[in-house]
Amino acid sequence: MPGLCDLHVHLPSDEQLPRDPRYPYEGLTEFFNTQDIMTPFVANGVTQILDMSAFGSSFGQRIAIERGEVIGPHLALAAVIHGGRPDGRVADTVSDGRQAVRDAKAEGYDFIKTYSGLKVEVFHAVIDEANKRGMKVLGHIPDAFEGRLAEAFVPGFSMIAHAEELAKHSENFSDDDAQRFARLAKSNDTWLSPTLTVWQWITAQTRSLDVIGSSPNLKYVHPLIRGRWLEDNGYNNPASPPSARRIAIFERMKVFNNKLVAAFKAEGVPLVAGTDTLTSGVVAGFSLHDELELLAAAGLSAEEVLASATRLPAVWLGVDTDRGTIEPGKRADLLLLDENPLASVANTRKIAGVVTNGRWSSRSTLDTTMADLARRNTASAAQFDWRRVLIGVGSKAAKRSQQYLEVSMFDATTIVAWTALVFVLAITPGPDTVLVASHAARGGLRPGLLALLGIQLGGIWFACLFSFGLLSLLTAVPALFLTIKVAGAAYLAWLGFSMIVHAVRTPSSDIKTARPRLLDNALLQGLLTNVLNPKVALFYVAALPQFVPQSENGPLLGGVLILIHYSIGGTWLTCVALSVVKARAISWNKALLRWVEGAIGIVFVAVAGRLALASR
C-alpha cells in the first residue's frame, strides 16, 4: 500500500536548543539527531509529514532527507503566525499579518498555520495575503471568533487542524452543532484533520500520568521530551490537579469529536489523518496508527481511513501526481504489510518492510534501528536533563499545541560563576564598605547594621528595576544617567564634608557623644548611597546578560542574581562592622576616633569626585 502521511506533527529542532549565554554568538553545545527524530516515523510506515511549527533549522532537516543523508519521510513545512504572544511570528495588526505571510513565503515555507490569538481582521488579512502568494492556510480558529464562528470560514482557509477547534464553539456538544459545523466547512471547502489521538491522550493524562509512564513507546522518545512529559506535565500538575469538572468536559469533548467526524463524513467534507505528534504522550509514528483506529471507531470505513492517510493528504499537499497512490511513474514510497488493512485498519501496524523514496528497509532492519534508538535514549537520560533545557510540550491545558523549546541556562554552573564574581566585588573596598565602617566606628554595631540594611534595600531596588526591564532605561538615557550621577556625587560629597567639619570642630573629649545631624539616619544613607550610584546600574546592565538567558523569565532571574550579590555583600559588610566594633572597643581612644572620622570624610569626598568626573 502507499506510504502513510501524518498531516500534523511537531518536530524537535536544533534551533530550539540552548546556547551558552556567555558566548551567544558561538554554536550550539547540544544537538538533536535528525535520524533519531525520523526513525520512528519510518519504522511505522510514515513517508510524508507536515511540520506544523517549522523553524529555520527545519529546512536543514528536509535537505538532509532529500539528499539521502537521513532516511525519513518527505517533510512539508508550515510557518505559524501568532497573535498577542511574545514568541514566533507575531501579528497583531493587518499590516503585520500580511508581512508575516510575505516573509514566510520568501523564506521558503510551504504553508501558513494560524494560531488562536489572532484578531479577526488579522486572520482574514493573513488568509487573503496567503491566497495572493499561492499558499494554503490551515490551523486553529482564533478565539476572537467566539459567537461568530461562521465569519472564520472564508475562501482560502483550507483546513482546521483539530476537531476541538470546533468543539470549543459548542455549548452542549450536540448533534445539531456537529452538523452545523460540517455544513460551514463544506460550504467553504475547508477540510478537517480531527487529531482524535491527541485528545485521547490529553483526556487520559488529566486522570493519571501512568498512561504515559507505562507506554511501551516511551523509550523511543528523546529524554528531554520524555522528562518534561512525566515531571512537568501541563495537564496533570500535582500542585494544581485538574478538577472533576474539567475532566468531565474533556471527556464530553472527546465524544463530540467523534460526532464531528461522523457529521463531516456525512456532509462529504474530506478528513485527513494527523496526530499532533510531540504533545505529551503522542509518539512519532506509533500515534498515526492510533489515529487510524480511532477514525475507524468514529465511523469511517477501512477504505476511508486508509485514504485519509494516503491519497487525500497528497491531494491537499498538492503532491498527488507524485505520491499518495501506487501508480507507474510515482514516487516509490511504499508499505509492505503482512495482512490486509482493508480487513482491519489495525493491520497497518503489521509492517514487513518500508520503501522510503526508493530505499528498502526490512522489518529486521527497522527493529534493529529502533532498538538502538531506545538504548541510546536510555543511556543519555542523565546528559539531557529537561530541568536545564526546558521543552514546552504537552501543555495544551494552558497553551494549545505549544511545541517550542524554552531554554533555561540558569543552572548551578551559572550561579557558581556569578557568586565568584560578586564575592570579589563585595570584598573590594568601596562606598558601601566605607559607610558601614564609619557608622560602626562612630556609633557601634547598631548604626553599622542600619547602614547595611539601607544598602540591602538599595539592592532590592535594583533587582526590581531589572526584573521590570527598567534598569537598561536608567543607563540608556544620558540625561537621566547624568542627573543621578550628579545627585549621587553631591550626596557623597555632602556626607564627606560633614564628617570632616564634625571631626575638626568637635573636641576629642566630645567625639563619642556629639554626632552631626546628617549622620543620625544610617539606614537612609545606606539606601541613598546605592540608589544614587549609577555605576551599580552600569555593572548590572553589562554583566547580567552574560549570565541570564534571553527568555521571558530572564528579568526575574536577573533580579534573583542581584539579590545573591547583595546577600554576599551583606555578609561581608556584617563582618566589617563586627571587626570595626571589636577594634573600637579594644584600642580606639577619642583622639583616634576623631582622626578616623576625618579620614573617612576625605574618602567620601574623593569617591564623590571620582564619580562626578567619570564619563560612564
N, C-alpha and C positions, 0 to 999 in steps of 0.2 A: 504494500500500500504506500501512498505518498508519505513523505516525512511529515511529522506533526508541526504545528505552529502554535506558539503561545503569544497571543497578541497583547499581553500586559505583564511585563516583567520590570524589575529594577535591578540593575547590576552594580556590585561593588566596583569602585573605580579608584585608581591611584591618586587621582586629583583630590579625593576626599581624605587622604591620609595626612598625618601631621608633618610639618617641617620643624626643625629645631628653631625655637623663637629667637635664639641668639644669632642665628645666621639665616635670616629669612630669604636670602637670595640664592641659597645653595639648594641642592636637590633633596629628594626625599631620603629618609633613612629606613623606611619600611615600605613594602610593596605587596600588592595583591598579585597572585599568579593568574594570568589570563586563562591559561589552560585549565587550572583548577576551577575557575568560575564556569567554564563552558563544559567541562566533562560531565556533570550530572545531566545537563540538557541532552548531550549526545547519547549518553547511556540509556536515556529514556525515549530515544527516537525523535527528539525535537530538533528540527533542522532549520527553523525560522523563528525568530523572536522579534518583538518590538520593545525596545527600552523606553519606558515612559518617563524617565527623568534623566536623560542623557547629559553628559558633561563633555567638555572639550577632549578629555582623555578617552572618551568612548570611541572617538574616531580611530585612535590607535588600536583599540581592541578590534574594531571592524577590519582595519587594514591587515592586522596580524592573521585574522581568519581567512580573508580573501587571498592573501599571499600563500597560504598553506602552512604558515609557521605554527598556527594553532588549529586544532581540529575543533570546530564549533559551528553553531548554526549561523545562517545569514542574519545580519543584525541591522534592523531599521532603527532610526533614532528620532525621538521626539523631544523638542525643546519645551520646557514648562514655562508658562507665563503666570506669575503670581500677582495678587493684588493685596496691598497693605501688609506685606511681610518684608523683613529686612534682608532675606537671602534670595539668591537666584535672580531671575529676570522679573523685576517688579514694575508693574504698570498700573498707576493709579489715575492716569488721565488718558483721554482718547489718543492724543499725540504720542504719549509714551507707549501705548498699546500697539499702535501702528509701527512705531520704530522698532519695538521688540520683535515684531514679525519680520521686518526687513533685515534686522541683524541676524536672526536665526536662519533666514534664507541665505544670506551672504556667507554665513559660517558653515553651511553645508548640511544643516538638519533637514530631515525628510518631512516631518510633521510638526504640528503645533498642538501642545496639550494645555487646555485651560484649567485653572485651579479655582478653588471655592471662594477665594477672597476677592475676585474681580467684581468691579461695579458693572451694572447692566450696560451702560453706554460703552465701557471699555471692552466688555465681552463682545458686543456687536461690532465694535471697530476692529478688534483682533480678527474676527471671522471674515469681515469684509476685506481687510488687507490681505489675509491669507488667500482668499479667493482670487484676488488680483495677482498674487505671486504664484498661484498654482499649487498651493499647499493645503492638504486636508487638515481639518481641525477635529480633535476628539478630546475627551476628558471629563472633568467634573461640571456639573451645573452649578454656577455660583450661588451662594446663599442669598444674594441680593434678589433672586427671582422668587423668593418665598411669597406665596399668594398670587403670583403672576407667572406661573410655570410656562404657559403657552408662549410667552414672549422669548423664551430661550430657544425655541425651535425656529431658527432662521436658516435660510439656504447656506450651506457650507458647514453647518455643524453636523459632522458626518457620523460620529459615534459617541455614545455615552459609555464611559469607562467602567461603571459599576451599576448593578441593579439598585443598590441602596441610594444612589443619587436620585432615583425616582421615589424610593420608599420614604425618604425624608420629607417628601411633599404630600404624603398621605396621612391623614389624621387617624383613620380607623383601619388602615390596611385592608381595604375592602376589594372585592372582585371588580366593582364598578370603577374604582380608581385604577386598578391594573389595566382594565380595558381602555379607559380614557387615556392613560399614558401611552399605551400601544398605538392608539389612533393618532395621537400627536406625532409620534415617531414616524409612523407610516406616511403621514401627510407631508413630512419634511425629508423623507428618505434618510432618516437617521438610524443607524444600526445600533445594536446593543452588545456589549461584552459583559455578561452578567457577573463574572468573577464570584461564583457561588462559593468556591472553596475558601476564599479569604474570609468571608463572613462566617462560614462554618468554624474556621479556626478562631476567629475573634470571639464568637459566642462561647466556644468551649473554654477558652482561656479565662473568661470572666468567672467561670466556676472553679477552675483549678489549673495551675500551671503544669500539673502532672502530665497533661495531654501532650505538652511539648517535651518534657523531660523523658518521657517514655517512648518517644517517636524513634523507630528504628532508623530513620533517615537523618537524624540529628548529627550523626558522625560525619556526614558529608558537608556540613555547614562550617564555614570558617570560624575559628574560635572567637574572634572579635564579635561576630554577629551572634553566635551561639550564647556567649556570656551575657550579652545585653538582653536577649530574648528571655533568659531564665532568671536574671538577677535585677533587671531594671525594666520590667515589663509594664507598658503603659496601660494595659487592660486589667491587670490584676496586681495592684501595688499594695503590699501588706499595710503600709502606712495609711492608705486610703482605699480600702477594699470596695469593689463595686457593690452598689445597693441591690436589693432584691428587685426593685422596680426597674433598674437599668438592665439587669439580666433578663427580666421578663420582656422588656421592649426589644432587646436584641433577638430574643427567641421569636418574637412576633415578626420582626423584620426578616428573619431567616425564612419563615414560612411565606411571607409576602413576596420575597424574591423569587420563589418557585412559582407563585401565581403570575408574576411578571413574565417569566419565561413562557408559561403556557399561553398567556394573553398575546405576547409578541409573536409566538408561533402561529396562533390562530389568525392574527392580523396579517401574516406574511412578511413580518419585519425580519431581516437577516440577523441571526445570532452567531457570534463568533466566540471561540474559547480564549479565555485569558485567566490568569491566576493571581496577579499582584504578588508575584514572587519577591521575596525578601521581607515581606511583612512577617511578623513573628509567627513561626510555625509553618510558613509556606515555603517549602524547599524546592529549589530549582529542579525541573524535570518531573519529579515524582508528583508534584502538585497538579500538573496538567492531566495526568491520568485520574486524579481525584475529581478534577473539574468535569471531565468527560462522563464519569459515572454519575455525578450529581446532575448533569444536564439530562442524562437518560432518565434518572429518577424523577426529574421535573416534568417529563412528558415528551421529550424528543425521541424519535426513533433512532435506532443504531445508525442508519444511513445519515440522518440529520446531524447526529452527534459527530460522526466522522467528517462530514462536510464542514462543520463549524471549526474544525482544527486542521483542515487541509485546503480544500478548494475555495471556500468563502474568504478566509484570511488573505489568500493570494489575490483574489479579486479586489478586496478592499485596499491592499497594499499597492495594487497596480502592477503585480508581477505574475499574473495568471498566465501570460504567454510563455513564462519561463519555468514555473513550478506550481505546485498545488494539486496537480493530477499527473498520472503516469501516461505519457504520450511520447511518440517518437520526436526527437529533437529537443525535448525539455530537459531541464537540469536533472542529474542523477542524484536526487535527494529521496532516498527510499527507506522503507522499514520492512524487514522480513520478520513475519510473526510465525509462531508455532501453531496458532489456532486462528480461526476465522473471526474477525472483530464484528462482522455483521450478525453473528450468532450471539455474541455478548461483547459489549464495549469493553468489559474488563480484560478481554483478550489482547488489548493493545499493550498490556504490561508484559505479555509473554513474547519477549523480543529475542529472536535468534541472531540478529545482526542488523547493522545500520549502515547505509551508504550516505555519506555526507559530502556533497559536492564531488561525487565520483570516487570517494575514498571509502573502502570497505573496512568495517570494524566488526569482528565476530563477537559472539556473546562472551567467549572466554577472554578475549582482549578487553572488552568493556568491564568485565568483572575484575580483572587484574588491575586495571586503571583505577577503578572505584575503590578497591581495597587499599591501594597505595595512597589515594587521597585521604581516606579515613585514617590511615596510620599516621600520615604527616599532620593532619589536623589535630590529632590527639597529642602527638609529640610536641607540637608548637603551642599548646594551650597556654603554657606559662609565659612564653615570649609575647604573645598577643593578649594583653590584659585590657579589657574594654574600659576599665576604670581610668586608664590613661588615654585611651583613644576611644572616645565615646561614639558609638554608631547609632544614629537616630532611626531605629527601625522598630516596628511593632508598636506604634503609639497612635493609632487611629482614634483612640478614645479622646485624645487631645488634638491631634492634627492628622487628618485622614491621609494615608499613604505618604508619609513623610520619610523617605528613604535617603537621607543625606547624612554624611559624617559630621559630627560635631567634635572638633579637635580640642583636647584639653591637655596641654603640656605642663599644667600646674601640679607637678609631682614632687616627690621627695628630693630629687636632684636639684630642681629649681629652688626649693626652699633652702636647702643647704648652701647653695651658691649665693643666694640673696643674704642669708644670715651672715655668712663670712664677710661679705662686702660691708654690710651696715654695722657689723661689730667693729671693723677698722674705723669706720667713720665715727662711731659712738665714742671710742676712746681717744680720738683726735681732739685736742682742746679747741673749744670754740665758744661763742657767746653763751650757750647753754651751760657749759662747764663753769665758766666764769661766774655766771649769775647764781647758780646753786651754791658754789663755793663761797661767794661773797655773803650771801644770806646766812649760810651755816656759820661763817666766821663772825659775823656781826651779831646774830641773834640766837644761834644754836640750831638744833636739829629741826624744830618745828618750822621756822621760816625757810630753811633749806628745802624741806619736803613740800612746803606750799609752792615754792618756786618751781619745783619739779612737777607738781600737779598741773600748774599752769602750762608748762612745756608739753605735758601729755595731752592736755586739752587742745593745744595747737596741732598736735599730731592727728587728733580726731578730726579737726577742721580740714586738714589737707587730705585725709582719707575720704572725707565726704565730697570734697571738691573733685577728686579724681574719679570717684565712683559715679558722680553725676556728669562727668565729662567736662567740667568747668576749669580744671587745672591748666589745660593747654591754652584756654582762652586767656587766663591770667598772664601767661608768658608770651602769648602771641600778639597781644595788643600793646604796642610800645608805650602809649600814653598811660595806660593802666599800670604797666610794669614800672615806669618811671615814677609815678605817683607813690606806689607802695615802697619803692626803693628809697625815695627821698624821705618819706614818713618814717620808715624803719631806721634810716641813718640818723635822722633828727632825734628819734626817741632814744636810741643808744647813746648818742652824744649827750643828751639831756641827763640820762642816768649817770654817765661818767662824770660830767662836770659837777653834778650834785654831790656825788661821792667825794670828789676832790675837794670841793668847797667845805663839805662837812668835816673832812679829815683835817683841813687846815685851820678852820675856825674853832673846832671843838677841842677844849683842853683834854689832855690824856686822861686826867682823873675822871672825866665825864663820858669818855668814849663808849662805855658799855651801856650807859643809860640814855644818852642823847642819841636820837635817830632822826635823820632827815625825813620829812613828811612823805617825800616821794618813795622812800624805801619801806613804808608801812605795809603796802599791799604786794607781798611777794608773789602771790598767785597771779595777779593781773600782769605783773611784769613778765613772768614766765610765759604767759599766753601771748602778750604783745610782741615779745622778742622773737617769737616764732611766726606768728601771723604776719608780722610786718617785715619778714625776711624773705624776699623773693628768690634768694639763692636756693632756699629749700625747694620751692616750686620748680626751679630750673633743674635741680638734681632729679626730681621725680619724673619730670617730663622726658628727660634724657635717658634715665636708667630703666624705668619701669617697662617700657616697650620691649626691652631685651629679655624680660622675664615673664611677661604676661602675654598669653595668646590673644590674637586678634579674633575675638568671638564676642557674642552678646554678653558673656559673663566676664569678659576682660576687665571692665571698670571695677566690678565688685572684687575680683581677685587682686587687682592693683591696690584697692583700699585695704585689703587684708595684709598685703605685704608692707604697706605703710605702717599699719598698726604693729606688725612684727618689729619693724625698725624702731618704733618708739618704745616698745616693750624692752628691747635690748638696751636702748639708750637710757630708759628709766632705771633699769637695774644697775647700769654703770654709774649713773649720777647719784643713785642712792648710796652706793659705795663711796663716792666722792664726798657726799655730805657727811656720812658717818666718820670718814677719815679726818675731815677738817674739824669736826666737833671734838673728836678724841684728841687731836693735836692741840686744839684751842684749850682744852681742859688741863692738859699736862704742862705746856711750856709757854703759852702765849701770855704776855703781860699787856697792860693797857697801851703802852707806847707802841708795841709791835702791832696791835690791832689797828692803831691809827695809821701806821705805815702801810699795812695790808690794804686797808680801805682806800687809801690814796692810790696805791699801785693798781688796784682793781679798777678804780675810776679811770686811770690813764689807759688801761687795756680797753675799756669800753669805748673811750674816745677814739682810740686807734682803729678798732673794729668798725666804728661808725664812719671814719674817714675812708677806710678801705671800701666799705660798701657803697658810699656815695660816689667814689671815683671809678668804681668798676663799670665797664660798659655792659656787661652781662654776667 
